[in-house]
Every structure is written in structure tokens, then in C-alpha cells.
Amino acid sequence: MNTRAERRAQQQREQSEEFDNLTREIADPAAEDSDDGRPPKRPLLSSFRFWIPISILLILIAAVVISALAGKHVYDRAMAAKTSLERAVPLAAQAADAVAAGENAAAKETVAEISALTADAKKQTDDDIWKSLEWVPVAGPNLYAVRTAASVTDDLVRDALSPATDLSLAALKPVDGAIDLSGIAGMSDIVSQASAAVTKAAAQLDTIQQDELIPQVSGALEKLTGSVDELEPMLKPAAEILGVLPAALGAENSRNYLVLIQNNAESRGTGGNPAALVMINVDQGRISIDQQASSGDFDNGRRSPVTELNPETAALYGDKIGRYMQDSTLSPDFTETAGIMRAWWAEEFGTPIDAVVSFDPVALGYLLEATGPVAVPNETVESGGYTGQVLKKPLTLTHKNAVSFLLSKIYSEYPVPERQDAVFATSAKAVFNGLTSGSAEPKALLTALTRATDEGRLMYQPATESEAKLVGESRLSGKLPSTNATSTMVGAYVNDITEGKLDYYMQLDLAATSTQCTAPDAPVFGVTATLTNTLTPDQAAGLARYVAPARFFAKGDVATNLVLYGPVGAKTVSVTVDGQPAKATLKSHLGRPAALVRIENTPGQKHTVAATFEGASGEYGPLEMRHTPMVRSTPVELEAAGCGG
């Protein structure tokens, strides 16, 4: 079916042809008989080709008269609708804030006010005289747009905002170690209803011919359309996630989640050495830690990989990724890590694992901002060969000290590796207990988890195909995008080969450039990574042996396999270190070119590695840089000339 714009254009073409024909007939009145063999023409006044344009002209004249008579009527209604909607806008923000804060009673009162205002705006524009003028050129499309916008706004308030006042983020909040599954189901119903309302609103707004609107109307409409366009892609996946969440929380069957706690002080592609492991069981919403383990519990250094490896992965990173549990996180793709860790766990313990989660101490610090400080219990434990009390002195973890203690001070205060593992595991358990106790405010908790996900510190390899479909290739999945369509991702991944915990002191700075918008047929991409060893020689000399064992490198020196990735389908053109051509291992991995460069940084030294990649002609989304989540914040500079923004 043709769009409104296409139908209107066709009518205009037909009218133009009729007027052209009319002009020709008036200029050359034909005789009854034609000398060119065509049928004789009827008298002009009896020709329908005359009456069509004349009728249109008469109707337009009538419309002008009606507009003159009804102009004040329409104007008054438009101003009344405008006033109501303007009063509703700030109230909508208040209502949303109240819902987020859990103040549902206040939200309901505010939404009642909004509902009255939007209903009035809809009533003012849903008028027979108003509608009768919607076909008039220039004014008509604008009147239709205003009426549609008022109707859409009222529908959204009724079908989305009003039900949202029954939402309670507290339903996501564990209480005494359990989450209320019925509360999750209620949230799912509300969000699904809101999602359907927003989808309907988007369809209604699509009927408006925006190219025919005056600036005053188009400007206001853009705000409404922008809000709907922003909400639609958020609400649909939210509804889907809430739909599968009960099953993920053990509503149907008990589930086991293997949680890797990656140690960023010893960097690996997806974060760090996964030396601490926790198996969490979830059954009917009740969450508990069933088992803990450390890297020493596994058969490291085995002759063959624990599971079959991707040949490209083995070619780039070596088969040690499957022979040493500590190296299972070398690849930047968490899907590979999860598969390898499942195999390690199955071989050693045999406990069935449904899904795999990754977290790091920096993200634990984010959680502590939400939960508040947690006291680490001084328990007597048996862990990896160590038996005894965990702590030498009382320990309270906060968002300010968690990273420095867990990734640095622990090694000087607890020099025995097995006891370090015990302290690490007990600390993780304490944070977990604080999280499941219900002490964290839901909004603060969601903020912490979102930040961790955006930084690649929280990753999830799903248990079912339906969950995997929802997670897709999002940051939560830990997958590298398989195409350049949505984003043109390049990457820089840090793998420590020092055999220590010196990445606590390493600073990573990144930059990426692209000519995808200025040379789309043969775009060139540049990736630059600067690694700086922030230690001073004096600091290096005083480091604990476990932090800087100096077995293969001088004490305080940091050796790194730095891997730079180009976009999907590109090829490596050049690699330099500090501006000079460098020896690099060039391989294809995950559909991308990868360049591995080994560098060593003495205390205070920095090196800059740069790679240039050439892409093929094709579709390229916005330039994006991903990287190993480090202990220290990683500044990223992006430059895509000609792409705007």
C-alpha cells in the first residue's frame, strides 16, 4: 500500500495533468470532429476533466472560508492542548524519578495529574472541525501531526507510564539470600505491556509525513519521536529478559553458575588470571555458594589441552590456553574461555555447570559502593593445602580499599600463595553475602552492574539457547562482534608473561583512527596502544616475591604479549613499536586480523605499539575500541574523520 506521501504526490500529479489538459482545451477549442482519427471531444462543460479541477478549486475556496470561520476555534484548541502537554512534561520526569526511587504512591499521584492533562490535550485535538481541515495543504499535515502526537502521548501515559507506577525495583532485591520470583513475574507483565504500548506509538508516529511539517511542529514532534525511538529498543529486550529471569533463578530447575574471579594484576585477554572460582547454586530464587576452588586444584601443565581448541586460537596463543587453567582467559572472546573452564571443572569436580560468569576485583569494588562495607569473617578454612584461620587481623572491605587490598596488599601481608587464595575466596564470599542480604539499593546495584558490564568486567555465557539469543553479541556476552554493521570494533588485549602480579602498576592508553567515512571503498584503521610501567626502581626493589618473582625477568620488569585486533574482514598492513617496524605474529582470529607483539617495560619505561589495518568496501558502523579491563582506568581516543559526532 502506498504511503500517505505517495498517495498525496499521485493526486497532485493527476491534478496537474488535468489542469494542463484544461489549459490546452481552453487554448484550442476543438471541433466536434477530429482530423486525427480520435473520438470527437465532448463539450468542455460536460467533460469530467473540467469538473475535477473546478471542483477542487471550489472546495479549496470553501476551505478558506471555513478556515476563516473556524480558525479561532482550532487555534484555541491548539493552544489549550499545547498548555496541557507543556504542564505534563516536567511531571513525567517527576513520575519516572519516583518510580526509580521506589516511591510508588507519589508516582501514582503524579501520573494521575499527567493523565488528566494528556487526556485534555487529546480531547482538544480530537475534534470534527479539526479533523475536517487535515486535508488542507500545508495546514492539514501539521494538524494531523499535532492530533496524532496528542493521542500517542495520552496512550503512552495510560498504557505505559501508569502501569509503571506499580513497578518496584525491590522485586530484584534479594532478601535473606532469596529473590521473590512472583515479584519478577509481576515486573515482566508490566514491562511487556509498556513495550507493546511503545511499539504501537512508534507505528502511529510513522504515519506522519514529517517533510511537510512547519518547524514549530516538527521540532516538538522530534522530541516525542526521539523518546519513543529510545524507549522501544530498551523495553523489548527488558521484557524478554524478565520473561526468562525466573528460569534463570531456578524456578523450573535448580541451576549452577560457575563464577570466575579474574585477577587483573596478572592480565589476560578477558581480564586476568582466573585463580579464584565460585560455584553458585540458585533454586526457586534462593542463592547460595555451593563450592569454591582455586587454580591449584587443577591438573595444570598437562600434556594435551583439556578440551578441543579453535585452531586459530591455538595458533595465536599457543595450546597452553587449554593446558594451564590460569591461561584459559588468554583469548578476548569469553565464549572460548567459558568452554575451556567448563571442561576443567568437569574433569576435576564433575559438578554440572549451567552457565559461566566472569567478574573481577574492580567490579567487586563497584558492588561495594551499592552494598556498603562488608566485614570479612575470620574463619578456619581448608583451601588448596592451607588449613587455618583466614586472616591475621580484622578486615573490612569498602569500595575504596577492595582493589588495593585484593590486587596488591594481600601479597605482602599473606606471602603464602595458598593462604592468599583462601583470603581471596573468603573476601569474595563476604561480598556475595552482602549482595544477597538485601542491603544494596536496587538502583545503586543496577548502576554498579551496568558499569561493570560496559567495561567488560562482567560477562555471562548463558545456559540456554533462548538466553543466548537475548544476550546476543552484547558486551555482557563477552563476544567480539561478528560483523562491522552495528559497530566497527578494534581491540587491544594484554596478556602478561612475567609470571607475577605486576599489572597492578601498568597503565594502558589507547587510540583508534578510521577513514571509513572519507574513504569507504578502502578504509584504513589504526590502533595504537601505549603501555607504561609506573613503578620506580626503588618501588620495584621492595616488591613481595610473589608479585615480582624475577624468575624470567629482572625484578620490576613487566613482559607482555600485546595483541591488537582490526575490524572483521580487514588485513594487517603494518606494525610498529615506538615508531619503528616491529616483529609481530600476524594471524587471523575470530574473523579479524590480529597482530601479537611482545614488549618488555622496565620500571618507569613505556612503549607504544601501533598497527594499521586495511578494510574492504562494505558497511561500517561507528568506530569502537574494546580492550582488556585493567586495574587502572584506560583512556581511549577515537577519531573517525568525516563521520560526524
Disulfide bonds with the S-S distance in Angstrom:
Cys517-Cys643 1.90
